[in-house]
Amino acid sequence: MKSIGPDKPNNQDINDKEIAMGPEVPSKNEPRDNNICHKDNDPYARPIAILALVTSIVAAVFTWWQVDIAKDTANRQLRAYIVPGSITFQPIKKGLPITLKLFVNNMGQSPAYNVSQACVFRVAQTPHNYTTAEFKKDTHQGIAIIGKEPIPFDNVSTTIYDREIEDVLSKRYRLFYYAIVRYSDIFKGGHVLHVCSEYSVESNSFIAMPDCNYEE
């Protein structure tokens, strides 16, 4: 005798329903599998990538800086260095122009080329703020070789009024000589040396003024 009640589905019916409905999809409210590792969810991935990029940039800049320093050091050690030498001149007397010759020496390790000079004389009570437009140009086409005799520039001559000569000889005023020496070497063109000297009545010579003898 059969019992009265709802029919229980058999196994075949259950399988047919699963095939028809497809695999079970978890609802939005159901927790996901936390064991799955998602790259986008790694909180350290982006900071680590940024740090690696910054580190590589810093390393590249540092390497370039070291190479540049080494190159600059080599250039400084091997380049030409023109320095002012002696100054010869005719006796300073009334009625005579001042005639002066500047010698320069190469104290570097390579020859100096295209050595040129521009100069100006000034009679004043204090050192003069000169401008290059006032300079008289004198170019020497020779080459300054290391260990050789100093290069003499051609005589530079200027006329100073007798009254100014009297002021200089009486020490009411001072006589200044300013020069700009330009030259090149195998590493660079456009080296500029500033030379400043003052005439000394006591020693009858031009004495260098250290404060304004420098190279740009």
C-alpha positions as CSV (number, residue, x, y, z in Angstrom):
1,M,0.0,0.0,0.0
2,K,1.5,3.4,-1.0
3,S,1.7,6.2,1.4
4,I,0.0,9.4,0.4
5,G,2.3,12.5,0.1
6,P,4.3,14.4,-2.5
7,D,6.4,12.5,-4.8
8,K,10.1,12.7,-4.1
9,P,12.3,13.4,-7.0
10,N,14.6,10.7,-8.1
11,N,18.3,11.2,-8.9
12,Q,17.7,11.6,-12.6
13,D,15.4,14.5,-12.1
14,I,17.9,16.3,-9.9
15,N,20.7,15.9,-12.5
16,D,18.4,17.2,-15.3
17,K,17.6,20.3,-13.2
18,E,21.3,21.0,-12.6
19,I,22.1,20.8,-16.2
20,A,19.3,23.1,-17.2
21,M,20.1,25.7,-14.6
22,G,23.9,25.6,-15.0
23,P,26.5,25.8,-12.3
24,E,25.5,27.4,-9.1
25,V,26.6,31.1,-8.9
26,P,27.2,32.5,-5.4
27,S,25.0,35.4,-4.5
28,K,26.5,38.9,-3.9
29,N,26.0,38.5,-0.2
30,E,27.9,35.2,0.0
31,P,31.6,35.6,1.0
32,R,34.1,35.0,-1.8
33,D,36.9,32.6,-1.5
34,N,39.6,34.5,0.4
35,N,42.3,32.0,-0.6
36,I,42.4,33.4,-4.1
37,C,45.3,35.9,-4.5
38,H,44.4,39.0,-6.6
39,K,47.3,41.2,-7.8
40,D,45.2,44.3,-7.8
41,N,44.4,43.8,-4.2
42,D,48.1,43.8,-3.0
43,P,48.5,47.1,-1.1
44,Y,52.3,47.0,-1.5
45,A,52.6,46.4,-5.2
46,R,52.3,50.0,-6.4
47,P,54.6,51.6,-3.7
48,I,57.2,49.0,-4.4
49,A,57.1,49.7,-8.2
50,I,57.4,53.4,-7.6
51,L,60.3,52.9,-5.2
52,A,62.1,50.8,-7.7
53,L,61.6,53.4,-10.4
54,V,62.9,56.2,-8.2
55,T,65.9,54.1,-7.2
56,S,66.8,53.4,-10.8
57,I,66.5,57.1,-11.7
58,V,68.7,58.1,-8.7
59,A,71.3,55.5,-9.6
60,A,71.4,56.7,-13.2
61,V,71.8,60.4,-12.1
62,F,74.5,59.5,-9.6
63,T,76.4,57.5,-12.3
64,W,76.2,60.4,-14.8
65,W,77.4,62.8,-12.0
66,Q,80.4,60.6,-11.2
67,V,81.4,60.4,-14.9
68,D,81.0,64.1,-15.3
69,I,83.2,64.8,-12.2
70,A,85.9,62.4,-13.5
71,K,85.9,64.1,-16.9
72,D,86.0,67.6,-15.3
73,T,88.8,66.5,-13.0
74,A,90.8,65.1,-16.0
75,N,90.3,68.3,-17.9
76,R,91.4,70.5,-15.0
77,Q,94.6,68.4,-14.5
78,L,95.5,68.3,-18.2
79,R,94.4,71.7,-19.5
80,A,96.4,74.8,-20.1
81,Y,96.7,77.5,-17.4
82,I,97.9,80.9,-18.4
83,V,99.1,83.1,-15.5
84,P,100.5,86.7,-15.6
85,G,104.2,87.0,-15.5
86,S,106.4,90.1,-15.5
87,I,105.7,93.5,-16.9
88,T,108.3,95.6,-18.6
89,F,107.8,99.2,-19.5
90,Q,109.6,102.4,-20.5
91,P,110.4,104.9,-17.7
92,I,107.3,107.0,-16.8
93,K,108.2,110.6,-17.6
94,K,106.4,113.7,-18.6
95,G,106.1,114.1,-22.3
96,L,106.5,110.4,-23.0
97,P,103.8,107.8,-23.7
98,I,103.6,104.8,-21.4
99,T,104.8,101.8,-23.2
100,L,104.3,98.4,-21.5
101,K,104.8,94.7,-22.3
102,L,103.0,91.9,-20.4
103,F,104.5,88.5,-20.3
104,V,102.3,85.4,-19.6
105,N,103.3,81.9,-18.6
106,N,101.6,78.6,-19.3
107,M,101.6,76.6,-16.0
108,G,99.3,73.9,-17.3
109,Q,99.8,70.5,-18.9
110,S,98.8,71.3,-22.5
111,P,99.5,74.1,-25.0
112,A,97.5,77.3,-25.1
113,Y,96.3,78.6,-28.4
114,N,95.0,81.9,-29.8
115,V,96.3,83.9,-26.8
116,S,95.1,87.5,-27.0
117,Q,95.1,90.5,-24.8
118,A,93.0,93.6,-24.3
119,C,94.1,96.2,-21.9
120,V,93.5,99.7,-20.5
121,F,95.4,102.2,-18.3
122,R,93.7,104.3,-15.7
123,V,94.9,107.1,-13.5
124,A,92.7,107.2,-10.4
125,Q,92.7,107.3,-6.6
126,T,91.0,103.9,-6.3
127,P,90.8,100.8,-8.6
128,H,88.7,101.5,-11.6
129,N,85.5,99.7,-12.6
130,Y,86.5,99.2,-16.2
131,T,84.4,98.1,-19.2
132,T,85.7,96.0,-22.0
133,A,84.7,98.7,-24.6
134,E,87.6,100.8,-23.2
135,F,90.2,98.2,-23.8
136,K,92.9,98.3,-26.5
137,K,93.2,95.0,-28.3
138,D,96.5,93.2,-28.9
139,T,96.6,89.7,-30.3
140,H,99.5,87.3,-30.1
141,Q,99.2,84.4,-32.6
142,G,101.8,82.2,-30.9
143,I,101.3,79.1,-28.8
144,A,102.2,79.0,-25.1
145,I,104.1,75.8,-24.6
146,I,104.6,74.3,-21.2
147,G,108.1,74.9,-19.7
148,K,109.0,77.4,-22.4
149,E,109.8,81.1,-22.2
150,P,106.9,83.4,-21.3
151,I,104.9,84.9,-24.2
152,P,105.4,88.6,-24.6
153,F,102.6,90.7,-26.0
154,D,103.5,93.5,-28.3
155,N,104.3,96.8,-26.6
156,V,101.1,98.4,-25.5
157,S,101.4,102.2,-25.6
158,T,99.1,104.9,-24.3
159,T,99.4,108.6,-23.8
160,I,98.8,110.2,-20.4
161,Y,98.7,113.9,-19.8
162,D,101.7,115.5,-18.1
163,R,99.5,116.7,-15.3
164,E,98.4,113.1,-14.7
165,I,102.0,111.9,-14.7
166,E,102.8,114.5,-12.1
167,D,99.9,113.3,-10.0
168,V,101.1,109.7,-10.2
169,L,104.8,110.5,-9.4
170,S,103.7,112.7,-6.5
171,K,101.4,109.9,-5.3
172,R,98.3,112.0,-5.4
173,Y,96.8,109.5,-7.8
174,R,97.6,105.9,-8.7
175,L,98.3,104.3,-12.1
176,F,96.5,101.1,-12.8
177,Y,96.9,98.6,-15.6
178,Y,94.0,96.2,-16.4
179,A,94.2,93.4,-19.0
180,I,92.0,90.6,-20.2
181,V,93.9,87.6,-21.6
182,R,91.9,85.1,-23.7
183,Y,93.1,81.7,-24.8
184,S,92.1,78.2,-25.8
185,D,93.4,74.7,-25.2
186,I,92.7,71.2,-26.5
187,F,89.7,70.9,-24.1
188,K,88.0,74.2,-24.4
189,G,88.0,77.6,-26.0
190,G,87.2,80.8,-24.3
191,H,89.4,80.8,-21.2
192,V,89.5,84.3,-19.7
193,L,92.2,85.6,-17.4
194,H,91.9,89.0,-15.6
195,V,95.1,90.8,-14.8
196,C,95.4,93.9,-12.6
197,S,98.5,95.7,-11.6
198,E,99.4,99.0,-10.0
199,Y,102.4,101.2,-10.6
200,S,104.7,101.6,-7.6
201,V,106.7,104.8,-7.5
202,E,109.0,103.4,-4.8
203,S,110.1,100.3,-6.8
204,N,109.4,101.8,-10.2
205,S,107.5,98.7,-11.2
206,F,104.0,97.3,-11.7
207,I,102.8,95.2,-8.8
208,A,100.0,92.7,-9.2
209,M,96.8,93.2,-7.2
210,P,95.8,89.8,-6.0
211,D,92.2,90.6,-5.4
212,C,91.5,91.2,-9.1
213,N,93.8,88.6,-10.7
214,Y,91.5,85.7,-11.4
215,E,90.2,83.4,-14.2
216,E,86.5,83.2,-15.1
